Amino acid sequence: MKKTGFILILLTLVGIGINISCESDDICASSTSTTPSLIIDAYDVSDTEEAKSITNLVVIGDGNDTVLSGYNIEDVTQIVLPLKTDSNVTRYTLIKEASVNDNGTPDNSSDDYYDGNQDVITISYSRENVYVSRACGYKTIFNNVTLTIVSDSDNWIKSRQPLNDNQSVEDETETHFNIFH
């Protein structure tokens, strides 16, 4: 009887040890911080303390000509832009006061395009992959982030300002750049 009790206690302790050594779940919780996006706030160039809405904004990703979700002729004071994790540069076209031009063919949307004042921004950075967990894998942190406004004859973005020297993008809870228009 003593051997049976000892074996039962031993099996119970081994079972507890197995439960302690395993991760509790292989699901990445939605609250877990993952690869962050760049956050840009818009301000009035005449009064740099005053937030100013960008009217009828369209944001188009460079290379895929896809309108970024949430930015299809919207009025916004903040822009949240995902950055490429397989490149050190991401470019976007930001169109202010955008409207759809149907190119004279209202029944054919394949030749439609956006009219408005287009500015192209280039975001350059170095990437650092950071391990989050077995369930979540890795996230990318962006260091030494710079934002450049490609100069043209009619820029609506007059200037930009990083919020920190040697700007990094590690989370989505803070603004990284201000633009003035």
DOKOL-247519 format. One record per residue (C-alpha): x, y, z; residue number from 1. Coordinates in pm, 1 decimal, always signed. Example, Ala and Ser with C-alpha at 12.3 -4.5 7.8 and 13.67 -1.06 7.14 Angstrom:
2
rec px: +1230.0 | py: -450.0 | pz: +780.0 | num: 1 $
rec px: +1367.0 | py: -106.0 | pz: +714.0 | num: 2 $
END
This chain:
181
rec px: +0.0 | py: +0.0 | pz: +0.0 | num: 1 $
rec px: +287.9 | py: +234.3 | pz: +81.5 | num: 2 $
rec px: +435.1 | py: +179.3 | pz: -267.5 | num: 3 $
rec px: +101.4 | py: +264.6 | pz: -433.6 | num: 4 $
rec px: +69.2 | py: +585.2 | pz: -231.4 | num: 5 $
rec px: +426.9 | py: +683.5 | pz: -309.6 | num: 6 $
rec px: +377.5 | py: +617.7 | pz: -684.2 | num: 7 $
rec px: +51.0 | py: +819.6 | pz: -680.2 | num: 8 $
rec px: +222.1 | py: +1115.6 | pz: -511.8 | num: 9 $
rec px: +514.1 | py: +1091.9 | pz: -755.3 | num: 10 $
rec px: +282.3 | py: +1089.1 | pz: -1058.5 | num: 11 $
rec px: +92.6 | py: +1388.6 | pz: -921.4 | num: 12 $
rec px: +415.7 | py: +1586.3 | pz: -875.8 | num: 13 $
rec px: +535.1 | py: +1494.0 | pz: -1225.3 | num: 14 $
rec px: +198.7 | py: +1605.2 | pz: -1365.6 | num: 15 $
rec px: +227.2 | py: +1940.9 | pz: -1187.9 | num: 16 $
rec px: +580.9 | py: +1979.1 | pz: -1322.4 | num: 17 $
rec px: +462.9 | py: +1918.6 | pz: -1677.0 | num: 18 $
rec px: +190.1 | py: +2182.6 | pz: -1644.7 | num: 19 $
rec px: +435.1 | py: +2436.7 | pz: -1507.1 | num: 20 $
rec px: +688.7 | py: +2385.5 | pz: -1786.3 | num: 21 $
rec px: +444.0 | py: +2430.3 | pz: -2076.2 | num: 22 $
rec px: +322.6 | py: +2766.5 | pz: -2205.1 | num: 23 $
rec px: -35.1 | py: +2826.2 | pz: -2098.6 | num: 24 $
rec px: -165.2 | py: +2897.6 | pz: -2445.3 | num: 25 $
rec px: -46.7 | py: +2909.7 | pz: -2803.8 | num: 26 $
rec px: -274.1 | py: +3198.4 | pz: -2899.6 | num: 27 $
rec px: -131.6 | py: +3545.9 | pz: -2938.0 | num: 28 $
rec px: -355.5 | py: +3774.4 | pz: -2731.3 | num: 29 $
rec px: -493.5 | py: +4076.7 | pz: -2914.1 | num: 30 $
rec px: -354.1 | py: +4295.7 | pz: -2635.3 | num: 31 $
rec px: +1.8 | py: +4183.9 | pz: -2714.0 | num: 32 $
rec px: +213.7 | py: +4452.0 | pz: -2877.4 | num: 33 $
rec px: +303.7 | py: +4360.8 | pz: -3235.7 | num: 34 $
rec px: +480.6 | py: +4545.0 | pz: -3518.0 | num: 35 $
rec px: +384.9 | py: +4911.9 | pz: -3472.4 | num: 36 $
rec px: +270.4 | py: +5162.8 | pz: -3732.8 | num: 37 $
rec px: +402.2 | py: +5516.2 | pz: -3777.5 | num: 38 $
rec px: +171.1 | py: +5782.6 | pz: -3632.0 | num: 39 $
rec px: +159.3 | py: +6132.1 | pz: -3783.2 | num: 40 $
rec px: -45.2 | py: +6421.2 | pz: -3640.5 | num: 41 $
rec px: -150.6 | py: +6713.8 | pz: -3861.6 | num: 42 $
rec px: -118.7 | py: +7077.3 | pz: -3749.9 | num: 43 $
rec px: -186.1 | py: +7421.3 | pz: -3890.6 | num: 44 $
rec px: +128.1 | py: +7572.8 | pz: -4043.4 | num: 45 $
rec px: +11.2 | py: +7920.9 | pz: -3930.2 | num: 46 $
rec px: -50.1 | py: +7812.6 | pz: -3569.3 | num: 47 $
rec px: +173.7 | py: +7514.1 | pz: -3495.7 | num: 48 $
rec px: -7.7 | py: +7436.9 | pz: -3167.8 | num: 49 $
rec px: -346.3 | py: +7396.9 | pz: -3342.0 | num: 50 $
rec px: -445.0 | py: +7057.5 | pz: -3485.0 | num: 51 $
rec px: -576.9 | py: +7093.7 | pz: -3838.3 | num: 52 $
rec px: -786.7 | py: +6842.3 | pz: -4028.6 | num: 53 $
rec px: -664.1 | py: +6719.3 | pz: -4364.8 | num: 54 $
rec px: -967.9 | py: +6749.3 | pz: -4591.7 | num: 55 $
rec px: -1072.0 | py: +6457.3 | pz: -4816.1 | num: 56 $
rec px: -747.9 | py: +6264.9 | pz: -4764.3 | num: 57 $
rec px: -657.9 | py: +5959.0 | pz: -4970.0 | num: 58 $
rec px: -346.7 | py: +5756.5 | pz: -4880.8 | num: 59 $
rec px: -200.9 | py: +5527.2 | pz: -5145.4 | num: 60 $
rec px: +78.8 | py: +5278.1 | pz: -5080.5 | num: 61 $
rec px: +374.9 | py: +5298.8 | pz: -5315.3 | num: 62 $
rec px: +425.9 | py: +5001.9 | pz: -5540.2 | num: 63 $
rec px: +79.9 | py: +4853.7 | pz: -5503.5 | num: 64 $
rec px: -140.7 | py: +5156.2 | pz: -5583.7 | num: 65 $
rec px: -383.5 | py: +5039.5 | pz: -5315.0 | num: 66 $
rec px: -575.5 | py: +5290.3 | pz: -5106.8 | num: 67 $
rec px: -491.4 | py: +5240.3 | pz: -4740.7 | num: 68 $
rec px: -797.3 | py: +5125.0 | pz: -4545.2 | num: 69 $
rec px: -957.8 | py: +5413.1 | pz: -4357.8 | num: 70 $
rec px: -809.5 | py: +5678.9 | pz: -4586.1 | num: 71 $
rec px: -1039.8 | py: +5689.5 | pz: -4888.2 | num: 72 $
rec px: -1154.7 | py: +6054.7 | pz: -4902.4 | num: 73 $
rec px: -1162.7 | py: +6109.5 | pz: -4525.2 | num: 74 $
rec px: -1113.3 | py: +6414.7 | pz: -4303.5 | num: 75 $
rec px: -844.0 | py: +6330.8 | pz: -4045.9 | num: 76 $
rec px: -603.9 | py: +6495.9 | pz: -3802.5 | num: 77 $
rec px: -399.2 | py: +6179.2 | pz: -3753.3 | num: 78 $
rec px: -255.9 | py: +5930.8 | pz: -4003.1 | num: 79 $
rec px: -147.6 | py: +5579.2 | pz: -3901.7 | num: 80 $
rec px: +84.4 | py: +5422.5 | pz: -4159.6 | num: 81 $
rec px: +216.0 | py: +5065.4 | pz: -4157.3 | num: 82 $
rec px: +583.6 | py: +5036.5 | pz: -4248.2 | num: 83 $
rec px: +738.7 | py: +4763.7 | pz: -4461.3 | num: 84 $
rec px: +912.1 | py: +4493.9 | pz: -4258.6 | num: 85 $
rec px: +1110.5 | py: +4361.4 | pz: -4555.8 | num: 86 $
rec px: +1260.6 | py: +4694.2 | pz: -4663.7 | num: 87 $
rec px: +1424.8 | py: +4998.2 | pz: -4504.1 | num: 88 $
rec px: +1204.8 | py: +5242.2 | pz: -4698.5 | num: 89 $
rec px: +827.9 | py: +5290.0 | pz: -4726.3 | num: 90 $
rec px: +664.6 | py: +5548.1 | pz: -4955.2 | num: 91 $
rec px: +310.5 | py: +5681.5 | pz: -4955.3 | num: 92 $
rec px: +120.6 | py: +5925.3 | pz: -5173.4 | num: 93 $
rec px: -105.3 | py: +6150.7 | pz: -4965.5 | num: 94 $
rec px: -374.8 | py: +6327.0 | pz: -5167.9 | num: 95 $
rec px: -542.1 | py: +6625.3 | pz: -5001.7 | num: 96 $
rec px: -884.9 | py: +6748.0 | pz: -5120.4 | num: 97 $
rec px: -916.8 | py: +6429.7 | pz: -5324.4 | num: 98 $
rec px: -1205.2 | py: +6343.5 | pz: -5552.2 | num: 99 $
rec px: -1263.9 | py: +6054.5 | pz: -5789.5 | num: 100 $
rec px: -1230.9 | py: +6141.7 | pz: -6156.8 | num: 101 $
rec px: -1428.7 | py: +5886.8 | pz: -6360.6 | num: 102 $
rec px: -1233.4 | py: +5978.6 | pz: -6675.9 | num: 103 $
rec px: -1558.2 | py: +6043.2 | pz: -6863.9 | num: 104 $
rec px: -1676.4 | py: +5684.9 | pz: -6821.7 | num: 105 $
rec px: -1905.9 | py: +5672.8 | pz: -6516.8 | num: 106 $
rec px: -2001.5 | py: +5308.8 | pz: -6580.1 | num: 107 $
rec px: -1638.6 | py: +5189.4 | pz: -6598.5 | num: 108 $
rec px: -1448.4 | py: +5222.3 | pz: -6270.3 | num: 109 $
rec px: -1132.7 | py: +5056.2 | pz: -6409.2 | num: 110 $
rec px: -1007.0 | py: +5387.6 | pz: -6553.3 | num: 111 $
rec px: -1098.1 | py: +5604.5 | pz: -6251.6 | num: 112 $
rec px: -826.2 | py: +5799.2 | pz: -6070.3 | num: 113 $
rec px: -795.4 | py: +6055.1 | pz: -5790.6 | num: 114 $
rec px: -771.8 | py: +6428.1 | pz: -5850.5 | num: 115 $
rec px: -632.1 | py: +6650.8 | pz: -5576.3 | num: 116 $
rec px: -305.9 | py: +6783.1 | pz: -5440.5 | num: 117 $
rec px: -62.8 | py: +6490.6 | pz: -5416.1 | num: 118 $
rec px: +240.3 | py: +6484.9 | pz: -5188.6 | num: 119 $
rec px: +474.3 | py: +6188.2 | pz: -5167.0 | num: 120 $
rec px: +643.7 | py: +6105.6 | pz: -4839.4 | num: 121 $
rec px: +938.9 | py: +5871.5 | pz: -4798.6 | num: 122 $
rec px: +996.1 | py: +5705.7 | pz: -4463.2 | num: 123 $
rec px: +1344.1 | py: +5558.9 | pz: -4409.3 | num: 124 $
rec px: +1452.1 | py: +5346.1 | pz: -4113.0 | num: 125 $
rec px: +1655.1 | py: +5051.3 | pz: -3990.3 | num: 126 $
rec px: +1474.9 | py: +4737.7 | pz: -3872.9 | num: 127 $
rec px: +1520.0 | py: +4532.7 | pz: -3558.9 | num: 128 $
rec px: +1331.4 | py: +4205.7 | pz: -3506.8 | num: 129 $
rec px: +1234.9 | py: +4139.5 | pz: -3144.4 | num: 130 $
rec px: +1104.4 | py: +3808.4 | pz: -3010.9 | num: 131 $
rec px: +760.1 | py: +3845.8 | pz: -2848.4 | num: 132 $
rec px: +656.4 | py: +3487.8 | pz: -2764.2 | num: 133 $
rec px: +613.4 | py: +3145.4 | pz: -2918.1 | num: 134 $
rec px: +250.1 | py: +3222.9 | pz: -3004.4 | num: 135 $
rec px: +314.2 | py: +3575.1 | pz: -3137.3 | num: 136 $
rec px: +654.9 | py: +3520.4 | pz: -3295.4 | num: 137 $
rec px: +859.3 | py: +3831.2 | pz: -3374.0 | num: 138 $
rec px: +771.7 | py: +4197.6 | pz: -3414.9 | num: 139 $
rec px: +973.3 | py: +4461.0 | pz: -3596.7 | num: 140 $
rec px: +1087.9 | py: +4781.4 | pz: -3430.6 | num: 141 $
rec px: +1192.9 | py: +5068.8 | pz: -3655.5 | num: 142 $
rec px: +1496.3 | py: +5277.2 | pz: -3554.1 | num: 143 $
rec px: +1652.1 | py: +5596.9 | pz: -3690.9 | num: 144 $
rec px: +1323.5 | py: +5686.2 | pz: -3861.1 | num: 145 $
rec px: +1322.4 | py: +5983.2 | pz: -4097.5 | num: 146 $
rec px: +1031.8 | py: +6125.8 | pz: -4294.8 | num: 147 $
rec px: +1104.1 | py: +6318.3 | pz: -4613.5 | num: 148 $
rec px: +853.6 | py: +6516.6 | pz: -4819.6 | num: 149 $
rec px: +933.0 | py: +6480.4 | pz: -5188.5 | num: 150 $
rec px: +949.3 | py: +6834.2 | pz: -5321.7 | num: 151 $
rec px: +715.7 | py: +6936.3 | pz: -5604.1 | num: 152 $
rec px: +574.1 | py: +7264.7 | pz: -5734.9 | num: 153 $
rec px: +263.1 | py: +7248.8 | pz: -5513.2 | num: 154 $
rec px: +340.8 | py: +7076.7 | pz: -5181.2 | num: 155 $
rec px: +50.8 | py: +7097.9 | pz: -4935.0 | num: 156 $
rec px: +268.7 | py: +6955.5 | pz: -4657.9 | num: 157 $
rec px: +485.8 | py: +7253.8 | pz: -4571.7 | num: 158 $
rec px: +709.1 | py: +7089.5 | pz: -4310.5 | num: 159 $
rec px: +746.9 | py: +6795.2 | pz: -4076.7 | num: 160 $
rec px: +888.3 | py: +6749.0 | pz: -3729.0 | num: 161 $
rec px: +996.0 | py: +6431.3 | pz: -3547.7 | num: 162 $
rec px: +883.9 | py: +6423.2 | pz: -3185.2 | num: 163 $
rec px: +1219.3 | py: +6284.0 | pz: -3070.5 | num: 164 $
rec px: +1578.1 | py: +6306.9 | pz: -3187.6 | num: 165 $
rec px: +1681.3 | py: +5973.9 | pz: -3336.8 | num: 166 $
rec px: +1311.6 | py: +5884.3 | pz: -3374.2 | num: 167 $
rec px: +1212.6 | py: +5521.0 | pz: -3329.2 | num: 168 $
rec px: +878.3 | py: +5348.7 | pz: -3377.5 | num: 169 $
rec px: +829.0 | py: +5091.9 | pz: -3102.5 | num: 170 $
rec px: +458.0 | py: +5119.3 | pz: -3025.9 | num: 171 $
rec px: +132.1 | py: +5266.2 | pz: -3153.3 | num: 172 $
rec px: +37.9 | py: +5469.3 | pz: -2848.8 | num: 173 $
rec px: +236.4 | py: +5781.1 | pz: -2927.5 | num: 174 $
rec px: +279.3 | py: +6021.7 | pz: -3216.4 | num: 175 $
rec px: +610.6 | py: +5994.4 | pz: -3400.5 | num: 176 $
rec px: +593.6 | py: +6292.1 | pz: -3641.1 | num: 177 $
rec px: +394.5 | py: +6611.4 | pz: -3684.9 | num: 178 $
rec px: +323.3 | py: +6755.1 | pz: -4026.7 | num: 179 $
rec px: +224.1 | py: +7116.7 | pz: -4086.2 | num: 180 $
rec px: -9.6 | py: +7219.2 | pz: -4368.9 | num: 181 $
END
